[in-house]
Amino acid sequence: MGIPAERIDRLQDLAREATAEGDIDRAREYVRLARRIGERHRISLQRRFRRFSCDDCDAYLRPGATARVRLRSGHVAIRCLACGATARYPYEG
Ligand SMILES: [Zn+2]
């Protein structure tokens, strides 16, 4: 495959599909692989990808399936339904 960023994009697609099929463990493998690629090549994972993977258990966070997303004043709270961790990010329109 092509440059690392493209491989990460592809892994994100695969993780999303696996999650849609209810295979959270397979999605985790894709998330972990994407993280390793990002670390090896010293590129930060795309912010979108970071937001949709759980820092605690590596689950791919798909709203309505493995994640609950809430808008608060000034931030977005994303709760991982696989492990219960909540991540908060500044809200950007
Ligand atoms: Zn989690």
PDB file of the backbone (N, CA, C, O) and the ligand in Angstrom, with CONECT records:
HET     ZN  A 101       1
ATOM      1  N   MET A   1       0.837  -1.201   0.000  1.00  0.00           N
ATOM      2  CA  MET A   1       0.000   0.000   0.000  1.00  0.00           C
ATOM      3  C   MET A   1       0.868   1.246   0.000  1.00  0.00           C
ATOM      4  O   MET A   1       2.095   1.151   0.019  1.00  0.00           O
ATOM      5  N   GLY A   2       0.258   2.374  -0.020  1.00  0.00           N
ATOM      6  CA  GLY A   2       0.975   3.619  -0.226  1.00  0.00           C
ATOM      7  C   GLY A   2       1.561   4.228   1.027  1.00  0.00           C
ATOM      8  O   GLY A   2       2.066   3.510   1.890  1.00  0.00           O
ATOM      9  N   ILE A   3       1.503   5.496   1.133  1.00  0.00           N
ATOM     10  CA  ILE A   3       2.132   6.192   2.243  1.00  0.00           C
ATOM     11  C   ILE A   3       1.394   5.858   3.539  1.00  0.00           C
ATOM     12  O   ILE A   3       0.221   5.485   3.523  1.00  0.00           O
ATOM     13  N   PRO A   4       2.112   6.000   4.675  1.00  0.00           N
ATOM     14  CA  PRO A   4       1.516   5.607   5.950  1.00  0.00           C
ATOM     15  C   PRO A   4       0.153   6.229   6.212  1.00  0.00           C
ATOM     16  O   PRO A   4      -0.733   5.560   6.743  1.00  0.00           O
ATOM     17  N   ALA A   5      -0.033   7.492   5.853  1.00  0.00           N
ATOM     18  CA  ALA A   5      -1.318   8.136   6.130  1.00  0.00           C
ATOM     19  C   ALA A   5      -2.454   7.420   5.395  1.00  0.00           C
ATOM     20  O   ALA A   5      -3.571   7.322   5.902  1.00  0.00           O
ATOM     21  N   GLU A   6      -2.148   6.921   4.191  1.00  0.00           N
ATOM     22  CA  GLU A   6      -3.177   6.199   3.435  1.00  0.00           C
ATOM     23  C   GLU A   6      -3.471   4.846   4.064  1.00  0.00           C
ATOM     24  O   GLU A   6      -4.616   4.394   4.092  1.00  0.00           O
ATOM     25  N   ARG A   7      -2.416   4.207   4.569  1.00  0.00           N
ATOM     26  CA  ARG A   7      -2.637   2.922   5.243  1.00  0.00           C
ATOM     27  C   ARG A   7      -3.493   3.121   6.488  1.00  0.00           C
ATOM     28  O   ARG A   7      -4.365   2.305   6.786  1.00  0.00           O
ATOM     29  N   ILE A   8      -3.241   4.200   7.208  1.00  0.00           N
ATOM     30  CA  ILE A   8      -4.034   4.479   8.403  1.00  0.00           C
ATOM     31  C   ILE A   8      -5.491   4.742   8.012  1.00  0.00           C
ATOM     32  O   ILE A   8      -6.416   4.282   8.682  1.00  0.00           O
ATOM     33  N   ASP A   9      -5.680   5.483   6.926  1.00  0.00           N
ATOM     34  CA  ASP A   9      -7.036   5.722   6.428  1.00  0.00           C
ATOM     35  C   ASP A   9      -7.754   4.404   6.158  1.00  0.00           C
ATOM     36  O   ASP A   9      -8.912   4.213   6.529  1.00  0.00           O
ATOM     37  N   ARG A  10      -7.025   3.500   5.499  1.00  0.00           N
ATOM     38  CA  ARG A  10      -7.610   2.213   5.132  1.00  0.00           C
ATOM     39  C   ARG A  10      -7.948   1.400   6.386  1.00  0.00           C
ATOM     40  O   ARG A  10      -9.000   0.766   6.463  1.00  0.00           O
ATOM     41  N   LEU A  11      -7.037   1.432   7.364  1.00  0.00           N
ATOM     42  CA  LEU A  11      -7.289   0.704   8.608  1.00  0.00           C
ATOM     43  C   LEU A  11      -8.497   1.288   9.347  1.00  0.00           C
ATOM     44  O   LEU A  11      -9.256   0.568   9.996  1.00  0.00           O
ATOM     45  N   GLN A  12      -8.653   2.596   9.234  1.00  0.00           N
ATOM     46  CA  GLN A  12      -9.821   3.212   9.864  1.00  0.00           C
ATOM     47  C   GLN A  12     -11.105   2.697   9.213  1.00  0.00           C
ATOM     48  O   GLN A  12     -12.085   2.402   9.897  1.00  0.00           O
ATOM     49  N   ASP A  13     -11.083   2.593   7.887  1.00  0.00           N
ATOM     50  CA  ASP A  13     -12.247   2.047   7.184  1.00  0.00           C
ATOM     51  C   ASP A  13     -12.538   0.626   7.649  1.00  0.00           C
ATOM     52  O   ASP A  13     -13.686   0.270   7.914  1.00  0.00           O
ATOM     53  N   LEU A  14     -11.480  -0.184   7.745  1.00  0.00           N
ATOM     54  CA  LEU A  14     -11.658  -1.574   8.166  1.00  0.00           C
ATOM     55  C   LEU A  14     -12.187  -1.651   9.595  1.00  0.00           C
ATOM     56  O   LEU A  14     -13.045  -2.479   9.902  1.00  0.00           O
ATOM     57  N   ALA A  15     -11.672  -0.786  10.462  1.00  0.00           N
ATOM     58  CA  ALA A  15     -12.130  -0.782  11.849  1.00  0.00           C
ATOM     59  C   ALA A  15     -13.606  -0.394  11.924  1.00  0.00           C
ATOM     60  O   ALA A  15     -14.367  -0.951  12.715  1.00  0.00           O
ATOM     61  N   ARG A  16     -13.994   0.563  11.094  1.00  0.00           N
ATOM     62  CA  ARG A  16     -15.388   1.003  11.089  1.00  0.00           C
ATOM     63  C   ARG A  16     -16.291  -0.131  10.623  1.00  0.00           C
ATOM     64  O   ARG A  16     -17.361  -0.365  11.186  1.00  0.00           O
ATOM     65  N   GLU A  17     -15.841  -0.833   9.585  1.00  0.00           N
ATOM     66  CA  GLU A  17     -16.647  -1.937   9.054  1.00  0.00           C
ATOM     67  C   GLU A  17     -16.761  -3.067  10.075  1.00  0.00           C
ATOM     68  O   GLU A  17     -17.838  -3.628  10.274  1.00  0.00           O
ATOM     69  N   ALA A  18     -15.639  -3.397  10.719  1.00  0.00           N
ATOM     70  CA  ALA A  18     -15.670  -4.477  11.708  1.00  0.00           C
ATOM     71  C   ALA A  18     -16.611  -4.123  12.856  1.00  0.00           C
ATOM     72  O   ALA A  18     -17.350  -4.973  13.351  1.00  0.00           O
ATOM     73  N   THR A  19     -16.574  -2.861  13.271  1.00  0.00           N
ATOM     74  CA  THR A  19     -17.452  -2.430  14.356  1.00  0.00           C
ATOM     75  C   THR A  19     -18.912  -2.517  13.927  1.00  0.00           C
ATOM     76  O   THR A  19     -19.774  -2.920  14.708  1.00  0.00           O
ATOM     77  N   ALA A  20     -19.182  -2.138  12.680  1.00  0.00           N
ATOM     78  CA  ALA A  20     -20.545  -2.212  12.165  1.00  0.00           C
ATOM     79  C   ALA A  20     -21.049  -3.649  12.169  1.00  0.00           C
ATOM     80  O   ALA A  20     -22.245  -3.901  12.316  1.00  0.00           O
ATOM     81  N   GLU A  21     -20.120  -4.587  12.006  1.00  0.00           N
ATOM     82  CA  GLU A  21     -20.489  -6.002  12.011  1.00  0.00           C
ATOM     83  C   GLU A  21     -20.488  -6.587  13.418  1.00  0.00           C
ATOM     84  O   GLU A  21     -20.744  -7.777  13.603  1.00  0.00           O
ATOM     85  N   GLY A  22     -20.198  -5.747  14.407  1.00  0.00           N
ATOM     86  CA  GLY A  22     -20.219  -6.204  15.792  1.00  0.00           C
ATOM     87  C   GLY A  22     -18.950  -6.892  16.232  1.00  0.00           C
ATOM     88  O   GLY A  22     -18.911  -7.489  17.308  1.00  0.00           O
ATOM     89  N   ASP A  23     -17.903  -6.821  15.415  1.00  0.00           N
ATOM     90  CA  ASP A  23     -16.652  -7.483  15.751  1.00  0.00           C
ATOM     91  C   ASP A  23     -15.675  -6.469  16.352  1.00  0.00           C
ATOM     92  O   ASP A  23     -14.758  -5.991  15.683  1.00  0.00           O
ATOM     93  N   ILE A  24     -15.894  -6.158  17.624  1.00  0.00           N
ATOM     94  CA  ILE A  24     -15.109  -5.106  18.276  1.00  0.00           C
ATOM     95  C   ILE A  24     -13.653  -5.517  18.424  1.00  0.00           C
ATOM     96  O   ILE A  24     -12.763  -4.672  18.326  1.00  0.00           O
ATOM     97  N   ASP A  25     -13.394  -6.799  18.659  1.00  0.00           N
ATOM     98  CA  ASP A  25     -12.010  -7.246  18.823  1.00  0.00           C
ATOM     99  C   ASP A  25     -11.217  -7.088  17.534  1.00  0.00           C
ATOM    100  O   ASP A  25     -10.052  -6.690  17.563  1.00  0.00           O
ATOM    101  N   ARG A  26     -11.846  -7.400  16.401  1.00  0.00           N
ATOM    102  CA  ARG A  26     -11.149  -7.229  15.134  1.00  0.00           C
ATOM    103  C   ARG A  26     -10.891  -5.744  14.877  1.00  0.00           C
ATOM    104  O   ARG A  26      -9.827  -5.363  14.391  1.00  0.00           O
ATOM    105  N   ALA A  27     -11.869  -4.923  15.208  1.00  0.00           N
ATOM    106  CA  ALA A  27     -11.685  -3.475  15.051  1.00  0.00           C
ATOM    107  C   ALA A  27     -10.505  -2.994  15.894  1.00  0.00           C
ATOM    108  O   ALA A  27      -9.742  -2.132  15.458  1.00  0.00           O
ATOM    109  N   ARG A  28     -10.352  -3.554  17.114  1.00  0.00           N
ATOM    110  CA  ARG A  28      -9.225  -3.171  17.976  1.00  0.00           C
ATOM    111  C   ARG A  28      -7.894  -3.490  17.304  1.00  0.00           C
ATOM    112  O   ARG A  28      -6.945  -2.713  17.400  1.00  0.00           O
ATOM    113  N   GLU A  29      -7.825  -4.623  16.631  1.00  0.00           N
ATOM    114  CA  GLU A  29      -6.583  -4.984  15.957  1.00  0.00           C
ATOM    115  C   GLU A  29      -6.230  -3.947  14.899  1.00  0.00           C
ATOM    116  O   GLU A  29      -5.063  -3.584  14.748  1.00  0.00           O
ATOM    117  N   TYR A  30      -7.213  -3.476  14.178  1.00  0.00           N
ATOM    118  CA  TYR A  30      -6.963  -2.451  13.152  1.00  0.00           C
ATOM    119  C   TYR A  30      -6.529  -1.145  13.807  1.00  0.00           C
ATOM    120  O   TYR A  30      -5.625  -0.466  13.320  1.00  0.00           O
ATOM    121  N   VAL A  31      -7.174  -0.804  14.905  1.00  0.00           N
ATOM    122  CA  VAL A  31      -6.815   0.431  15.616  1.00  0.00           C
ATOM    123  C   VAL A  31      -5.370   0.354  16.095  1.00  0.00           C
ATOM    124  O   VAL A  31      -4.609   1.311  15.951  1.00  0.00           O
ATOM    125  N   ARG A  32      -4.991  -0.802  16.670  1.00  0.00           N
ATOM    126  CA  ARG A  32      -3.628  -0.946  17.198  1.00  0.00           C
ATOM    127  C   ARG A  32      -2.597  -0.905  16.071  1.00  0.00           C
ATOM    128  O   ARG A  32      -1.531  -0.308  16.215  1.00  0.00           O
ATOM    129  N   LEU A  33      -2.921  -1.537  14.965  1.00  0.00           N
ATOM    130  CA  LEU A  33      -2.012  -1.532  13.823  1.00  0.00           C
ATOM    131  C   LEU A  33      -1.826  -0.104  13.310  1.00  0.00           C
ATOM    132  O   LEU A  33      -0.710   0.311  12.999  1.00  0.00           O
ATOM    133  N   ALA A  34      -2.906   0.626  13.226  1.00  0.00           N
ATOM    134  CA  ALA A  34      -2.821   2.014  12.753  1.00  0.00           C
ATOM    135  C   ALA A  34      -1.966   2.840  13.709  1.00  0.00           C
ATOM    136  O   ALA A  34      -1.185   3.687  13.273  1.00  0.00           O
ATOM    137  N   ARG A  35      -2.111   2.596  15.008  1.00  0.00           N
ATOM    138  CA  ARG A  35      -1.300   3.331  15.988  1.00  0.00           C
ATOM    139  C   ARG A  35       0.176   3.020  15.796  1.00  0.00           C
ATOM    140  O   ARG A  35       1.027   3.908  15.847  1.00  0.00           O
ATOM    141  N   ARG A  36       0.467   1.726  15.573  1.00  0.00           N
ATOM    142  CA  ARG A  36       1.868   1.335  15.401  1.00  0.00           C
ATOM    143  C   ARG A  36       2.461   2.000  14.163  1.00  0.00           C
ATOM    144  O   ARG A  36       3.598   2.471  14.196  1.00  0.00           O
ATOM    145  N   ILE A  37       1.711   2.041  13.091  1.00  0.00           N
ATOM    146  CA  ILE A  37       2.196   2.688  11.874  1.00  0.00           C
ATOM    147  C   ILE A  37       2.464   4.162  12.165  1.00  0.00           C
ATOM    148  O   ILE A  37       3.496   4.701  11.765  1.00  0.00           O
ATOM    149  N   GLY A  38       1.547   4.802  12.853  1.00  0.00           N
ATOM    150  CA  GLY A  38       1.718   6.212  13.165  1.00  0.00           C
ATOM    151  C   GLY A  38       2.960   6.458  14.003  1.00  0.00           C
ATOM    152  O   GLY A  38       3.688   7.426  13.785  1.00  0.00           O
ATOM    153  N   GLU A  39       3.197   5.561  14.977  1.00  0.00           N
ATOM    154  CA  GLU A  39       4.356   5.745  15.843  1.00  0.00           C
ATOM    155  C   GLU A  39       5.656   5.487  15.087  1.00  0.00           C
ATOM    156  O   GLU A  39       6.633   6.220  15.241  1.00  0.00           O
ATOM    157  N   ARG A  40       5.654   4.439  14.270  1.00  0.00           N
ATOM    158  CA  ARG A  40       6.870   4.074  13.550  1.00  0.00           C
ATOM    159  C   ARG A  40       7.296   5.192  12.611  1.00  0.00           C
ATOM    160  O   ARG A  40       8.483   5.483  12.464  1.00  0.00           O
ATOM    161  N   HIS A  41       6.328   5.797  11.992  1.00  0.00           N
ATOM    162  CA  HIS A  41       6.635   6.822  10.997  1.00  0.00           C
ATOM    163  C   HIS A  41       6.584   8.232  11.580  1.00  0.00           C
ATOM    164  O   HIS A  41       6.709   9.227  10.867  1.00  0.00           O
ATOM    165  N   ARG A  42       6.397   8.284  12.889  1.00  0.00           N
ATOM    166  CA  ARG A  42       6.377   9.579  13.577  1.00  0.00           C
ATOM    167  C   ARG A  42       5.390  10.549  12.952  1.00  0.00           C
ATOM    168  O   ARG A  42       5.642  11.751  12.869  1.00  0.00           O
ATOM    169  N   ILE A  43       4.307  10.028  12.533  1.00  0.00           N
ATOM    170  CA  ILE A  43       3.248  10.927  12.095  1.00  0.00           C
ATOM    171  C   ILE A  43       2.123  10.802  13.110  1.00  0.00           C
ATOM    172  O   ILE A  43       1.796   9.707  13.566  1.00  0.00           O
ATOM    173  N   SER A  44       1.552  11.912  13.445  1.00  0.00           N
ATOM    174  CA  SER A  44       0.443  11.830  14.383  1.00  0.00           C
ATOM    175  C   SER A  44      -0.755  11.265  13.641  1.00  0.00           C
ATOM    176  O   SER A  44      -1.018  11.612  12.490  1.00  0.00           O
ATOM    177  N   LEU A  45      -1.462  10.406  14.313  1.00  0.00           N
ATOM    178  CA  LEU A  45      -2.675   9.894  13.695  1.00  0.00           C
ATOM    179  C   LEU A  45      -3.607  11.066  13.437  1.00  0.00           C
ATOM    180  O   LEU A  45      -3.646  12.042  14.186  1.00  0.00           O
ATOM    181  N   GLN A  46      -4.325  10.937  12.393  1.00  0.00           N
ATOM    182  CA  GLN A  46      -5.251  12.008  12.096  1.00  0.00           C
ATOM    183  C   GLN A  46      -6.176  12.219  13.282  1.00  0.00           C
ATOM    184  O   GLN A  46      -6.591  11.273  13.952  1.00  0.00           O
ATOM    185  N   ARG A  47      -6.479  13.456  13.515  1.00  0.00           N
ATOM    186  CA  ARG A  47      -7.284  13.781  14.681  1.00  0.00           C
ATOM    187  C   ARG A  47      -8.614  13.031  14.663  1.00  0.00           C
ATOM    188  O   ARG A  47      -9.118  12.604  15.702  1.00  0.00           O
ATOM    189  N   ARG A  48      -9.162  12.883  13.484  1.00  0.00           N
ATOM    190  CA  ARG A  48     -10.437  12.186  13.367  1.00  0.00           C
ATOM    191  C   ARG A  48     -10.313  10.749  13.864  1.00  0.00           C
ATOM    192  O   ARG A  48     -11.201  10.223  14.534  1.00  0.00           O
ATOM    193  N   PHE A  49      -9.191  10.132  13.519  1.00  0.00           N
ATOM    194  CA  PHE A  49      -8.985   8.761  13.944  1.00  0.00           C
ATOM    195  C   PHE A  49      -8.816   8.691  15.456  1.00  0.00           C
ATOM    196  O   PHE A  49      -9.390   7.827  16.119  1.00  0.00           O
ATOM    197  N   ARG A  50      -8.023   9.610  15.988  1.00  0.00           N
ATOM    198  CA  ARG A  50      -7.818   9.623  17.439  1.00  0.00           C
ATOM    199  C   ARG A  50      -9.140   9.732  18.171  1.00  0.00           C
ATOM    200  O   ARG A  50      -9.363   9.055  19.175  1.00  0.00           O
ATOM    201  N   ARG A  51      -9.994  10.564  17.677  1.00  0.00           N
ATOM    202  CA  ARG A  51     -11.258  10.773  18.370  1.00  0.00           C
ATOM    203  C   ARG A  51     -12.129   9.537  18.341  1.00  0.00           C
ATOM    204  O   ARG A  51     -12.956   9.326  19.228  1.00  0.00           O
ATOM    205  N   PHE A  52     -11.942   8.727  17.326  1.00  0.00           N
ATOM    206  CA  PHE A  52     -12.833   7.588  17.187  1.00  0.00           C
ATOM    207  C   PHE A  52     -12.185   6.280  17.586  1.00  0.00           C
ATOM    208  O   PHE A  52     -12.641   5.203  17.202  1.00  0.00           O
ATOM    209  N   SER A  53     -11.108   6.383  18.368  1.00  0.00           N
ATOM    210  CA  SER A  53     -10.577   5.169  18.973  1.00  0.00           C
ATOM    211  C   SER A  53     -10.375   5.434  20.464  1.00  0.00           C
ATOM    212  O   SER A  53      -9.984   6.530  20.864  1.00  0.00           O
ATOM    213  N   CYS A  54     -10.650   4.406  21.284  1.00  0.00           N
ATOM    214  CA  CYS A  54     -10.583   4.568  22.729  1.00  0.00           C
ATOM    215  C   CYS A  54      -9.132   4.470  23.186  1.00  0.00           C
ATOM    216  O   CYS A  54      -8.446   3.499  22.868  1.00  0.00           O
ATOM    217  N   ASP A  55      -8.659   5.473  23.933  1.00  0.00           N
ATOM    218  CA  ASP A  55      -7.288   5.440  24.436  1.00  0.00           C
ATOM    219  C   ASP A  55      -7.090   4.339  25.469  1.00  0.00           C
ATOM    220  O   ASP A  55      -5.973   3.861  25.666  1.00  0.00           O
ATOM    221  N   ASP A  56      -8.155   3.943  26.116  1.00  0.00           N
ATOM    222  CA  ASP A  56      -8.035   2.960  27.197  1.00  0.00           C
ATOM    223  C   ASP A  56      -8.048   1.521  26.688  1.00  0.00           C
ATOM    224  O   ASP A  56      -7.264   0.698  27.161  1.00  0.00           O
ATOM    225  N   CYS A  57      -8.916   1.202  25.740  1.00  0.00           N
ATOM    226  CA  CYS A  57      -9.037  -0.206  25.344  1.00  0.00           C
ATOM    227  C   CYS A  57      -8.888  -0.413  23.839  1.00  0.00           C
ATOM    228  O   CYS A  57      -9.024  -1.538  23.357  1.00  0.00           O
ATOM    229  N   ASP A  58      -8.611   0.654  23.093  1.00  0.00           N
ATOM    230  CA  ASP A  58      -8.355   0.576  21.649  1.00  0.00           C
ATOM    231  C   ASP A  58      -9.581   0.256  20.805  1.00  0.00           C
ATOM    232  O   ASP A  58      -9.455   0.035  19.601  1.00  0.00           O
ATOM    233  N   ALA A  59     -10.741   0.227  21.400  1.00  0.00           N
ATOM    234  CA  ALA A  59     -11.939  -0.032  20.609  1.00  0.00           C
ATOM    235  C   ALA A  59     -12.157   1.105  19.605  1.00  0.00           C
ATOM    236  O   ALA A  59     -11.864   2.267  19.888  1.00  0.00           O
ATOM    237  N   TYR A  60     -12.672   0.747  18.438  1.00  0.00           N
ATOM    238  CA  TYR A  60     -13.068   1.784  17.489  1.00  0.00           C
ATOM    239  C   TYR A  60     -14.418   2.321  17.938  1.00  0.00           C
ATOM    240  O   TYR A  60     -15.362   1.557  18.140  1.00  0.00           O
ATOM    241  N   LEU A  61     -14.504   3.629  18.092  1.00  0.00           N
ATOM    242  CA  LEU A  61     -15.705   4.229  18.659  1.00  0.00           C
ATOM    243  C   LEU A  61     -16.651   4.660  17.557  1.00  0.00           C
ATOM    244  O   LEU A  61     -16.411   5.646  16.860  1.00  0.00           O
ATOM    245  N   ARG A  62     -17.712   3.918  17.412  1.00  0.00           N
ATOM    246  CA  ARG A  62     -18.718   4.221  16.417  1.00  0.00           C
ATOM    247  C   ARG A  62     -19.978   4.670  17.151  1.00  0.00           C
ATOM    248  O   ARG A  62     -20.614   3.876  17.844  1.00  0.00           O
ATOM    249  N   PRO A  63     -20.336   5.939  16.998  1.00  0.00           N
ATOM    250  CA  PRO A  63     -21.521   6.430  17.715  1.00  0.00           C
ATOM    251  C   PRO A  63     -22.740   5.562  17.422  1.00  0.00           C
ATOM    252  O   PRO A  63     -23.019   5.239  16.267  1.00  0.00           O
ATOM    253  N   GLY A  64     -23.454   5.190  18.463  1.00  0.00           N
ATOM    254  CA  GLY A  64     -24.620   4.347  18.306  1.00  0.00           C
ATOM    255  C   GLY A  64     -24.322   2.871  18.406  1.00  0.00           C
ATOM    256  O   GLY A  64     -25.234   2.064  18.586  1.00  0.00           O
ATOM    257  N   ALA A  65     -23.036   2.497  18.290  1.00  0.00           N
ATOM    258  CA  ALA A  65     -22.664   1.092  18.390  1.00  0.00           C
ATOM    259  C   ALA A  65     -21.736   0.871  19.582  1.00  0.00           C
ATOM    260  O   ALA A  65     -22.077   0.133  20.506  1.00  0.00           O
ATOM    261  N   THR A  66     -20.573   1.505  19.566  1.00  0.00           N
ATOM    262  CA  THR A  66     -19.598   1.312  20.641  1.00  0.00           C
ATOM    263  C   THR A  66     -19.333   2.608  21.394  1.00  0.00           C
ATOM    264  O   THR A  66     -18.501   2.638  22.300  1.00  0.00           O
ATOM    265  N   ALA A  67     -20.027   3.670  21.031  1.00  0.00           N
ATOM    266  CA  ALA A  67     -19.766   4.947  21.691  1.00  0.00           C
ATOM    267  C   ALA A  67     -21.049   5.748  21.865  1.00  0.00           C
ATOM    268  O   ALA A  67     -21.990   5.646  21.079  1.00  0.00           O
ATOM    269  N   ARG A  68     -21.049   6.536  22.911  1.00  0.00           N
ATOM    270  CA  ARG A  68     -22.130   7.485  23.115  1.00  0.00           C
ATOM    271  C   ARG A  68     -21.514   8.870  23.099  1.00  0.00           C
ATOM    272  O   ARG A  68     -20.591   9.156  23.861  1.00  0.00           O
ATOM    273  N   VAL A  69     -22.021   9.721  22.239  1.00  0.00           N
ATOM    274  CA  VAL A  69     -21.457  11.050  22.055  1.00  0.00           C
ATOM    275  C   VAL A  69     -22.419  12.085  22.610  1.00  0.00           C
ATOM    276  O   VAL A  69     -23.606  12.098  22.286  1.00  0.00           O
ATOM    277  N   ARG A  70     -21.880  12.940  23.445  1.00  0.00           N
ATOM    278  CA  ARG A  70     -22.708  14.013  24.002  1.00  0.00           C
ATOM    279  C   ARG A  70     -22.016  15.352  23.780  1.00  0.00           C
ATOM    280  O   ARG A  70     -20.805  15.484  23.951  1.00  0.00           O
ATOM    281  N   LEU A  71     -22.806  16.323  23.402  1.00  0.00           N
ATOM    282  CA  LEU A  71     -22.281  17.679  23.279  1.00  0.00           C
ATOM    283  C   LEU A  71     -22.518  18.393  24.596  1.00  0.00           C
ATOM    284  O   LEU A  71     -23.644  18.457  25.090  1.00  0.00           O
ATOM    285  N   ARG A  72     -21.453  18.923  25.152  1.00  0.00           N
ATOM    286  CA  ARG A  72     -21.557  19.745  26.354  1.00  0.00           C
ATOM    287  C   ARG A  72     -21.168  21.160  25.967  1.00  0.00           C
ATOM    288  O   ARG A  72     -20.774  21.420  24.830  1.00  0.00           O
ATOM    289  N   SER A  73     -21.279  22.058  26.909  1.00  0.00           N
ATOM    290  CA  SER A  73     -20.858  23.411  26.583  1.00  0.00           C
ATOM    291  C   SER A  73     -19.350  23.428  26.415  1.00  0.00           C
ATOM    292  O   SER A  73     -18.608  23.223  27.375  1.00  0.00           O
ATOM    293  N   GLY A  74     -18.905  23.670  25.211  1.00  0.00           N
ATOM    294  CA  GLY A  74     -17.489  23.824  24.953  1.00  0.00           C
ATOM    295  C   GLY A  74     -16.731  22.548  24.668  1.00  0.00           C
ATOM    296  O   GLY A  74     -15.568  22.612  24.269  1.00  0.00           O
ATOM    297  N   HIS A  75     -17.347  21.381  24.856  1.00  0.00           N
ATOM    298  CA  HIS A  75     -16.616  20.170  24.519  1.00  0.00           C
ATOM    299  C   HIS A  75     -17.556  19.040  24.116  1.00  0.00           C
ATOM    300  O   HIS A  75     -18.767  19.087  24.334  1.00  0.00           O
ATOM    301  N   VAL A  76     -16.951  18.036  23.527  1.00  0.00           N
ATOM    302  CA  VAL A  76     -17.663  16.830  23.146  1.00  0.00           C
ATOM    303  C   VAL A  76     -17.208  15.718  24.089  1.00  0.00           C
ATOM    304  O   VAL A  76     -16.008  15.520  24.276  1.00  0.00           O
ATOM    305  N   ALA A  77     -18.135  15.006  24.672  1.00  0.00           N
ATOM    306  CA  ALA A  77     -17.796  13.875  25.536  1.00  0.00           C
ATOM    307  C   ALA A  77     -18.137  12.589  24.791  1.00  0.00           C
ATOM    308  O   ALA A  77     -19.280  12.367  24.393  1.00  0.00           O
ATOM    309  N   ILE A  78     -17.120  11.749  24.612  1.00  0.00           N
ATOM    310  CA  ILE A  78     -17.321  10.480  23.920  1.00  0.00           C
ATOM    311  C   ILE A  78     -17.070   9.352  24.911  1.00  0.00           C
ATOM    312  O   ILE A  78     -15.956   9.184  25.408  1.00  0.00           O
ATOM    313  N   ARG A  79     -18.111   8.587  25.190  1.00  0.00           N
ATOM    314  CA  ARG A  79     -17.986   7.492  26.153  1.00  0.00           C
ATOM    315  C   ARG A  79     -17.857   6.182  25.392  1.00  0.00           C
ATOM    316  O   ARG A  79     -18.661   5.872  24.514  1.00  0.00           O
ATOM    317  N   CYS A  80     -16.827   5.418  25.748  1.00  0.00           N
ATOM    318  CA  CYS A  80     -16.614   4.111  25.140  1.00  0.00           C
ATOM    319  C   CYS A  80     -17.522   3.095  25.830  1.00  0.00           C
ATOM    320  O   CYS A  80     -17.424   2.893  27.041  1.00  0.00           O
ATOM    321  N   LEU A  81     -18.398   2.462  25.069  1.00  0.00           N
ATOM    322  CA  LEU A  81     -19.323   1.507  25.670  1.00  0.00           C
ATOM    323  C   LEU A  81     -18.661   0.152  25.901  1.00  0.00           C
ATOM    324  O   LEU A  81     -19.227  -0.713  26.569  1.00  0.00           O
ATOM    325  N   ALA A  82     -17.464  -0.030  25.350  1.00  0.00           N
ATOM    326  CA  ALA A  82     -16.756  -1.294  25.559  1.00  0.00           C
ATOM    327  C   ALA A  82     -16.097  -1.328  26.933  1.00  0.00           C
ATOM    328  O   ALA A  82     -16.104  -2.369  27.591  1.00  0.00           O
ATOM    329  N   CYS A  83     -15.523  -0.205  27.380  1.00  0.00           N
ATOM    330  CA  CYS A  83     -14.810  -0.211  28.666  1.00  0.00           C
ATOM    331  C   CYS A  83     -15.309   0.865  29.617  1.00  0.00           C
ATOM    332  O   CYS A  83     -14.966   0.844  30.799  1.00  0.00           O
ATOM    333  N   GLY A  84     -16.105   1.797  29.133  1.00  0.00           N
ATOM    334  CA  GLY A  84     -16.677   2.808  30.025  1.00  0.00           C
ATOM    335  C   GLY A  84     -15.874   4.088  30.136  1.00  0.00           C
ATOM    336  O   GLY A  84     -16.300   5.026  30.809  1.00  0.00           O
ATOM    337  N   ALA A  85     -14.703   4.145  29.478  1.00  0.00           N
ATOM    338  CA  ALA A  85     -13.889   5.355  29.555  1.00  0.00           C
ATOM    339  C   ALA A  85     -14.571   6.492  28.805  1.00  0.00           C
ATOM    340  O   ALA A  85     -15.252   6.269  27.803  1.00  0.00           O
ATOM    341  N   THR A  86     -14.383   7.705  29.296  1.00  0.00           N
ATOM    342  CA  THR A  86     -14.927   8.879  28.622  1.00  0.00           C
ATOM    343  C   THR A  86     -13.784   9.799  28.233  1.00  0.00           C
ATOM    344  O   THR A  86     -12.923  10.118  29.053  1.00  0.00           O
ATOM    345  N   ALA A  87     -13.784  10.222  26.980  1.00  0.00           N
ATOM    346  CA  ALA A  87     -12.793  11.186  26.515  1.00  0.00           C
ATOM    347  C   ALA A  87     -13.516  12.472  26.177  1.00  0.00           C
ATOM    348  O   ALA A  87     -14.649  12.459  25.695  1.00  0.00           O
ATOM    349  N   ARG A  88     -12.841  13.587  26.436  1.00  0.00           N
ATOM    350  CA  ARG A  88     -13.450  14.884  26.141  1.00  0.00           C
ATOM    351  C   ARG A  88     -12.547  15.663  25.181  1.00  0.00           C
ATOM    352  O   ARG A  88     -11.323  15.671  25.306  1.00  0.00           O
ATOM    353  N   TYR A  89     -13.185  16.296  24.247  1.00  0.00           N
ATOM    354  CA  TYR A  89     -12.461  17.091  23.274  1.00  0.00           C
ATOM    355  C   TYR A  89     -13.116  18.444  23.159  1.00  0.00           C
ATOM    356  O   TYR A  89     -14.329  18.568  23.327  1.00  0.00           O
ATOM    357  N   PRO A  90     -12.324  19.463  22.873  1.00  0.00           N
ATOM    358  CA  PRO A  90     -12.934  20.776  22.645  1.00  0.00           C
ATOM    359  C   PRO A  90     -13.898  20.701  21.469  1.00  0.00           C
ATOM    360  O   PRO A  90     -13.653  20.002  20.486  1.00  0.00           O
ATOM    361  N   TYR A  91     -14.966  21.415  21.587  1.00  0.00           N
ATOM    362  CA  TYR A  91     -15.956  21.415  20.531  1.00  0.00           C
ATOM    363  C   TYR A  91     -15.599  22.460  19.494  1.00  0.00           C
ATOM    364  O   TYR A  91     -15.365  23.626  19.812  1.00  0.00           O
ATOM    365  N   GLU A  92     -15.562  22.013  18.235  1.00  0.00           N
ATOM    366  CA  GLU A  92     -15.178  22.918  17.148  1.00  0.00           C
ATOM    367  C   GLU A  92     -16.262  22.947  16.097  1.00  0.00           C
ATOM    368  O   GLU A  92     -16.150  22.308  15.050  1.00  0.00           O
ATOM    369  N   GLY A  93     -17.292  23.679  16.379  1.00  0.00           N
ATOM    370  CA  GLY A  93     -18.381  23.849  15.438  1.00  0.00           C
ATOM    371  C   GLY A  93     -18.851  22.559  14.861  1.00  0.00           C
ATOM    372  O   GLY A  93     -19.772  22.547  14.045  1.00  0.00           O
TER     373      GLY A  93
HETATM  374 ZN    ZN A 101     -12.670   1.737  25.736  1.00  0.00          ZN2+
END
